[in-house]
Amino acid sequence: MTYWQEDRATVERSQLKDQLMDELYPEFSERVAPQQMEELIAAELARWDRSKVRDFVPMFVRPRVRAQLPPNWGWGSARTLGTLALGVALLAAFVNVERRIARPMLDVTLFRNPRFTAASGSIAIGLFTLAGFTFLITQYFQFVKGYSPFGTGLRLLPVATSIAVAATLGTKLAVRVGNKAIVATGLACFGIALLWIAGNTASTSYLTIAGQMVLGGGGLGLITAPATEAIMGAVPAAKAGVGSAVNDATRLFGAALGVAVIGSIASSLYGSRLDETIPRGLPPGAADAAHGSVGGALVAAQHLARAGLGTTAHHLVDAAFGAFLHSLEGGCRVAGVVALVGAIVAAALLPSRPQAPTRAPADHAIDIEATTPTASLR
């Protein structure tokens, strides 16, 4: 049995033990001593042979669905292009249906208002870039810098802190200079920070990284309140619920898309660079683990070192770090460019001063005479 087969068997047994603890003996976990629980679990495991254990694990362990993303298919493959085309077609069908029904779930005509569209897009872009950045920087901290998960969380605090401070500041500034300038400036700051982060190496100091995160988080914090105000101020009071729903949906959509797109780009860049630099003659299990992720490469290197292949393990770590930094650079550059494009769009389409929202049609209003337009920043 190879090292990787042993690891897999160990993981399967550990998962089974956890599920036995949680599912079969929930009342024992509160009252039985750990050593007694271990004995109880061991006795239970002994009742099954290996085949029964394999059948048992999927019953309790959450199944993993391995999506065939563009890094596996290729960005120009028929599968990738077909999937993208299907997504566009479904979106077009949704818009067509929503335009035709009397009481749509989402009134797509709201997006004819440049203020509403630019504000929604700004929020989506902000969360898109934030999610992509977070996805990459956590791996950078843990694998390249060697920080623990808890240490990584602590070192991400400058982002959260600067977002909170800038969100309060952005509201006050928007009153003075208008939404357009604040939202565009915020996205531009985040874009510049991401392009700055793209140049990070394994030796970049945390003080520098903290400065990058403060700049990026401050930029994102600036856009949240003014963009939200722009969305809510663009809809009549009778449709305030729709505006609030769109505001929430754009955040979720942007964050999910950011992880998917930036993650796929980074994975493609990591794999292509690793193909060029990975040591030749690696065991198949080690090569597969290294191509899976930088974390897998580090685990494979540990096994190689234990097997007496220290030089090969060292070369594998160097290749994995180089490939990951290449993917970090590419992913952050893409996210930075997206943020800068969003800043340009916001500057072009978002009105500097809020405009009075249009009145809702009578069939959509509950009590149109009693409603007043939502308050806007002046």
C-alpha positions as CSV (number, residue, x, y, z in Angstrom):
1,M,0.0,0.0,0.0
2,T,1.4,3.4,-1.0
3,Y,1.6,6.4,1.3
4,W,-1.4,8.0,-0.5
5,Q,-3.5,4.9,-0.2
6,E,-2.7,4.7,3.5
7,D,-3.7,8.4,4.0
8,R,-6.9,7.8,2.2
9,A,-7.7,4.8,4.3
10,T,-6.9,6.8,7.4
11,V,-9.2,9.6,6.3
12,E,-12.0,7.2,5.6
13,R,-11.7,5.6,9.0
14,S,-11.5,9.0,10.7
15,Q,-14.6,10.1,8.9
16,L,-16.4,7.0,9.9
17,K,-15.4,7.4,13.5
18,D,-16.6,11.0,13.5
19,Q,-20.0,10.0,12.0
20,L,-20.4,7.1,14.5
21,M,-19.7,9.6,17.3
22,D,-22.2,12.2,16.0
23,E,-24.9,9.9,14.5
24,L,-25.0,6.7,16.5
25,Y,-24.0,7.8,20.0
26,P,-25.0,11.4,20.4
27,E,-26.1,10.8,24.0
28,F,-22.8,9.1,24.8
29,S,-20.6,11.9,23.5
30,E,-21.9,14.0,26.4
31,R,-21.4,11.5,29.2
32,V,-18.7,8.9,28.2
33,A,-15.0,9.6,28.8
34,P,-12.9,9.9,25.6
35,Q,-11.0,6.7,26.2
36,Q,-14.3,4.7,26.7
37,M,-15.7,6.3,23.6
38,E,-12.6,5.2,21.6
39,E,-13.1,1.6,22.8
40,L,-16.8,1.8,22.0
41,I,-16.0,3.0,18.5
42,A,-13.3,0.5,18.0
43,A,-15.7,-2.3,18.9
44,E,-18.3,-1.0,16.5
45,L,-15.8,-0.7,13.7
46,A,-14.7,-4.3,14.2
47,R,-18.2,-5.5,13.2
48,W,-17.7,-4.4,9.6
49,D,-15.2,-5.6,7.2
50,R,-13.6,-3.2,4.8
51,S,-16.3,-3.4,2.1
52,K,-19.0,-2.7,4.6
53,V,-17.1,0.3,5.9
54,R,-16.9,1.7,2.4
55,D,-20.6,1.2,1.9
56,F,-21.3,2.8,5.3
57,V,-19.3,6.0,5.0
58,P,-21.3,7.5,2.1
59,M,-24.5,7.1,4.1
60,F,-23.3,9.7,6.6
61,V,-20.5,11.7,5.1
62,R,-21.7,14.6,2.9
63,P,-21.0,13.6,-0.7
64,R,-18.5,15.6,-2.6
65,V,-19.4,16.7,-6.1
66,R,-16.3,17.4,-8.2
67,A,-17.3,20.0,-10.7
68,Q,-15.6,19.9,-14.1
69,L,-14.5,23.5,-14.2
70,P,-12.7,25.3,-17.1
71,P,-9.2,24.4,-15.7
72,N,-10.1,20.7,-16.4
73,W,-12.0,21.2,-19.7
74,G,-10.0,24.1,-21.1
75,W,-11.4,27.6,-21.6
76,G,-11.9,27.2,-25.3
77,S,-13.4,23.7,-25.2
78,A,-16.8,22.9,-26.5
79,R,-18.0,22.0,-22.9
80,T,-16.9,25.3,-21.5
81,L,-18.3,27.4,-24.3
82,G,-21.5,25.4,-24.3
83,T,-22.0,25.8,-20.6
84,L,-21.5,29.6,-20.9
85,A,-23.9,29.7,-23.8
86,L,-26.5,27.8,-21.8
87,G,-26.1,30.2,-18.9
88,V,-26.7,33.2,-21.2
89,A,-29.7,31.5,-22.8
90,L,-31.2,30.8,-19.4
91,L,-30.7,34.4,-18.3
92,A,-32.3,35.7,-21.5
93,A,-35.3,33.4,-20.9
94,F,-35.6,34.6,-17.3
95,V,-35.6,38.2,-18.4
96,N,-38.1,37.5,-21.2
97,V,-40.5,35.8,-18.8
98,E,-40.2,38.5,-16.1
99,R,-40.9,41.2,-18.7
100,R,-44.2,39.5,-19.8
101,I,-45.9,38.6,-16.5
102,A,-48.1,41.1,-14.6
103,R,-46.3,40.8,-11.3
104,P,-42.7,39.8,-11.9
105,M,-40.5,38.4,-9.2
106,L,-37.8,40.9,-10.4
107,D,-38.9,44.0,-12.3
108,V,-36.1,44.0,-14.9
109,T,-37.3,47.4,-16.2
110,L,-35.6,48.9,-13.1
111,F,-32.3,48.2,-14.8
112,R,-33.1,50.8,-17.4
113,N,-32.3,53.4,-14.8
114,P,-28.5,54.0,-15.0
115,R,-28.4,54.9,-11.3
116,F,-29.9,51.5,-10.3
117,T,-27.8,49.5,-12.8
118,A,-24.5,51.2,-12.0
119,A,-25.1,50.9,-8.2
120,S,-26.1,47.2,-8.4
121,G,-23.1,46.5,-10.6
122,S,-20.7,48.4,-8.3
123,I,-21.8,46.3,-5.3
124,A,-21.6,43.1,-7.3
125,I,-18.1,44.0,-8.5
126,G,-17.0,44.9,-5.0
127,L,-18.0,41.5,-3.6
128,F,-16.7,39.7,-6.7
129,T,-13.2,41.1,-6.2
130,L,-13.4,40.7,-2.4
131,A,-14.3,37.0,-2.6
132,G,-11.7,36.3,-5.2
133,F,-9.0,38.1,-3.1
134,T,-10.0,36.3,0.1
135,F,-9.9,32.9,-1.7
136,L,-6.3,33.5,-2.8
137,I,-4.9,35.4,0.2
138,T,-6.0,32.8,2.7
139,Q,-4.0,30.1,0.8
140,Y,-1.1,32.5,0.5
141,F,-1.0,33.0,4.2
142,Q,-1.3,29.4,5.2
143,F,0.8,27.7,2.5
144,V,3.4,30.2,1.5
145,K,3.8,32.1,4.7
146,G,3.1,29.1,6.9
147,Y,0.5,30.7,9.2
148,S,-2.0,28.6,11.1
149,P,-5.7,29.0,10.3
150,F,-6.2,31.0,13.4
151,G,-3.2,33.2,12.6
152,T,-4.5,33.7,9.1
153,G,-7.8,34.9,10.4
154,L,-6.1,37.4,12.7
155,R,-3.9,38.7,9.9
156,L,-7.1,39.4,7.8
157,L,-8.4,41.7,10.4
158,P,-7.1,44.9,8.6
159,V,-9.5,44.2,5.8
160,A,-12.5,43.9,8.1
161,T,-11.5,46.9,10.2
162,S,-10.9,49.1,7.3
163,I,-14.2,48.2,5.6
164,A,-16.1,49.0,8.8
165,V,-14.3,52.4,9.3
166,A,-14.6,53.4,5.6
167,A,-18.3,52.4,5.5
168,T,-19.0,55.1,8.1
169,L,-16.7,57.6,6.4
170,G,-18.2,56.9,3.0
171,T,-21.7,57.9,4.1
172,K,-20.5,61.2,5.3
173,L,-18.4,61.9,2.3
174,A,-21.3,61.0,-0.1
175,V,-23.4,63.7,1.5
176,R,-20.7,66.3,0.7
177,V,-19.4,65.2,-2.8
178,G,-22.1,62.8,-4.1
179,N,-22.3,59.1,-4.7
180,K,-20.5,59.0,-8.1
181,A,-17.2,60.2,-6.8
182,I,-17.2,58.0,-3.7
183,V,-18.2,54.8,-5.4
184,A,-15.8,55.3,-8.3
185,T,-13.0,56.2,-5.9
186,G,-13.7,53.2,-3.7
187,L,-13.6,50.7,-6.6
188,A,-10.4,52.4,-7.9
189,C,-8.7,52.0,-4.5
190,F,-9.6,48.4,-4.4
191,G,-8.4,47.8,-7.9
192,I,-5.1,49.5,-7.2
193,A,-4.7,47.4,-4.0
194,L,-5.3,44.2,-5.9
195,L,-2.7,45.1,-8.6
196,W,-0.3,45.9,-5.8
197,I,-1.0,42.5,-4.1
198,A,-0.3,40.8,-7.5
199,G,3.3,41.6,-7.1
200,N,3.7,39.9,-3.7
201,T,6.3,37.2,-3.3
202,A,7.1,34.7,-0.5
203,S,9.4,37.3,1.1
204,T,6.9,40.2,1.2
205,S,6.5,41.5,4.7
206,Y,3.2,41.3,6.6
207,L,3.5,45.1,7.2
208,T,3.3,45.6,3.4
209,I,0.5,43.2,3.0
210,A,-1.4,44.9,5.9
211,G,-1.1,48.2,4.0
212,Q,-2.4,46.6,0.9
213,M,-5.4,45.2,2.8
214,V,-6.2,48.6,4.4
215,L,-6.2,50.3,1.0
216,G,-8.4,47.6,-0.5
217,G,-10.7,47.2,2.4
218,G,-11.0,51.0,2.7
219,G,-12.0,51.2,-0.9
220,L,-14.6,48.5,-0.6
221,G,-16.0,50.1,2.6
222,L,-16.5,53.4,0.8
223,I,-18.8,52.0,-1.8
224,T,-21.2,50.0,0.4
225,A,-23.5,52.7,1.8
226,P,-23.5,55.1,-1.2
227,A,-24.2,52.3,-3.6
228,T,-27.0,50.9,-1.4
229,E,-28.5,54.3,-1.1
230,A,-28.4,54.7,-4.9
231,I,-30.3,51.4,-5.3
232,M,-32.9,52.2,-2.8
233,G,-33.3,55.8,-3.9
234,A,-33.9,54.7,-7.5
235,V,-37.0,52.7,-6.7
236,P,-40.4,54.0,-5.5
237,A,-41.4,53.4,-2.0
238,A,-43.9,50.8,-3.1
239,K,-41.0,48.8,-4.6
240,A,-38.6,49.2,-1.7
241,G,-38.7,45.4,-1.1
242,V,-37.6,44.8,-4.6
243,G,-34.7,47.2,-4.2
244,S,-33.6,45.6,-1.0
245,A,-33.8,42.1,-2.5
246,V,-31.7,43.2,-5.5
247,N,-29.2,44.8,-3.2
248,D,-28.8,41.5,-1.3
249,A,-28.9,39.4,-4.4
250,T,-26.1,41.3,-6.1
251,R,-23.9,40.8,-3.1
252,L,-24.4,37.0,-3.1
253,F,-24.1,36.8,-6.9
254,G,-20.9,38.8,-6.9
255,A,-19.3,36.8,-4.1
256,A,-20.2,33.5,-5.6
257,L,-19.0,34.5,-9.1
258,G,-15.8,35.9,-7.6
259,V,-14.8,32.6,-6.1
260,A,-15.8,30.7,-9.2
261,V,-14.1,32.9,-11.8
262,I,-11.0,34.0,-9.9
263,G,-10.6,30.5,-8.5
264,S,-10.8,29.0,-11.9
265,I,-8.3,31.4,-13.4
266,A,-5.9,30.9,-10.5
267,S,-6.3,27.1,-10.9
268,S,-5.6,27.2,-14.6
269,L,-2.5,29.4,-14.1
270,Y,-1.3,27.2,-11.2
271,G,-1.6,24.0,-13.3
272,S,0.0,25.4,-16.4
273,R,3.0,26.8,-14.5
274,L,3.4,23.6,-12.4
275,D,3.5,21.5,-15.6
276,E,6.6,23.5,-16.7
277,T,8.5,23.3,-13.3
278,I,7.4,20.1,-11.6
279,P,10.3,17.6,-11.0
280,R,10.3,14.7,-13.4
281,G,9.9,11.1,-12.3
282,L,7.5,11.8,-9.4
283,P,5.3,8.9,-8.3
284,P,1.9,9.2,-9.9
285,G,0.2,9.8,-6.5
286,A,2.5,12.7,-5.7
287,A,2.1,14.3,-9.1
288,D,-1.7,14.1,-8.9
289,A,-1.7,15.6,-5.4
290,A,0.6,18.4,-6.5
291,H,-1.6,19.3,-9.5
292,G,-4.6,19.3,-7.3
293,S,-3.5,22.2,-5.2
294,V,-0.5,23.8,-3.5
295,G,-1.6,22.2,-0.2
296,G,-1.6,18.8,-1.9
297,A,1.9,19.5,-3.2
298,L,3.1,20.2,0.3
299,V,1.6,17.0,1.6
300,A,3.2,15.0,-1.3
301,A,6.5,16.6,-0.5
302,Q,6.3,15.5,3.1
303,H,5.8,11.9,2.0
304,L,8.7,12.1,-0.4
305,A,10.9,13.4,2.3
306,R,9.9,10.6,4.6
307,A,10.7,8.1,1.8
308,G,14.3,9.5,1.6
309,L,13.7,11.7,-1.5
310,G,14.6,15.0,0.3
311,T,16.0,16.7,-2.8
312,T,13.0,15.8,-4.9
313,A,10.7,17.0,-2.2
314,H,12.5,20.4,-2.0
315,H,12.2,20.9,-5.7
316,L,8.5,20.0,-5.6
317,V,7.9,22.6,-2.9
318,D,9.7,25.3,-4.9
319,A,7.8,24.4,-8.0
320,A,4.4,24.5,-6.1
321,F,5.2,27.9,-4.5
322,G,6.3,29.3,-7.8
323,A,3.2,28.1,-9.5
324,F,0.9,29.4,-6.7
325,L,2.5,32.8,-6.7
326,H,2.0,32.9,-10.5
327,S,-1.7,32.1,-10.0
328,L,-1.9,34.7,-7.2
329,E,-0.5,37.3,-9.6
330,G,-2.8,36.4,-12.4
331,G,-5.9,36.1,-10.3
332,C,-5.3,39.5,-8.5
333,R,-4.5,41.2,-11.8
334,V,-7.9,40.0,-13.2
335,A,-9.7,41.1,-10.1
336,G,-7.9,44.4,-10.1
337,V,-8.8,45.2,-13.7
338,V,-12.4,44.3,-13.0
339,A,-12.5,46.7,-10.1
340,L,-11.0,49.5,-12.2
341,V,-13.4,48.9,-15.0
342,G,-16.2,49.0,-12.4
343,A,-14.9,52.4,-11.2
344,I,-15.0,53.7,-14.8
345,V,-18.5,52.5,-15.3
346,A,-19.7,54.0,-12.0
347,A,-18.1,57.3,-12.9
348,A,-19.8,57.2,-16.3
349,L,-23.3,56.0,-15.3
350,L,-23.9,56.8,-11.6
351,P,-25.5,60.2,-11.2
352,S,-23.5,62.5,-8.9
353,R,-26.7,63.5,-7.1
354,P,-29.7,61.3,-6.5
355,Q,-32.7,61.8,-8.8
356,A,-36.2,61.6,-7.6
357,P,-37.5,58.1,-8.2
358,T,-40.3,57.5,-10.6
359,R,-43.7,56.6,-9.2
360,A,-44.7,52.9,-9.4
361,P,-47.6,51.9,-11.8
362,A,-50.9,51.6,-10.1
363,D,-51.2,47.9,-10.4
364,H,-48.0,47.5,-8.4
365,A,-48.7,50.0,-5.7
366,I,-50.5,49.1,-2.5
367,D,-51.4,52.6,-1.5
368,I,-49.7,54.9,-4.0
369,E,-51.2,58.1,-2.6
370,A,-49.9,57.4,0.9
371,T,-46.4,56.6,-0.2
372,T,-43.5,59.0,-0.6
373,P,-40.2,58.5,-2.3
374,T,-37.5,57.0,-0.2
375,A,-35.1,59.5,1.4
376,S,-31.9,60.1,-0.5
377,L,-28.6,61.6,0.3
378,R,-28.4,65.2,-0.8
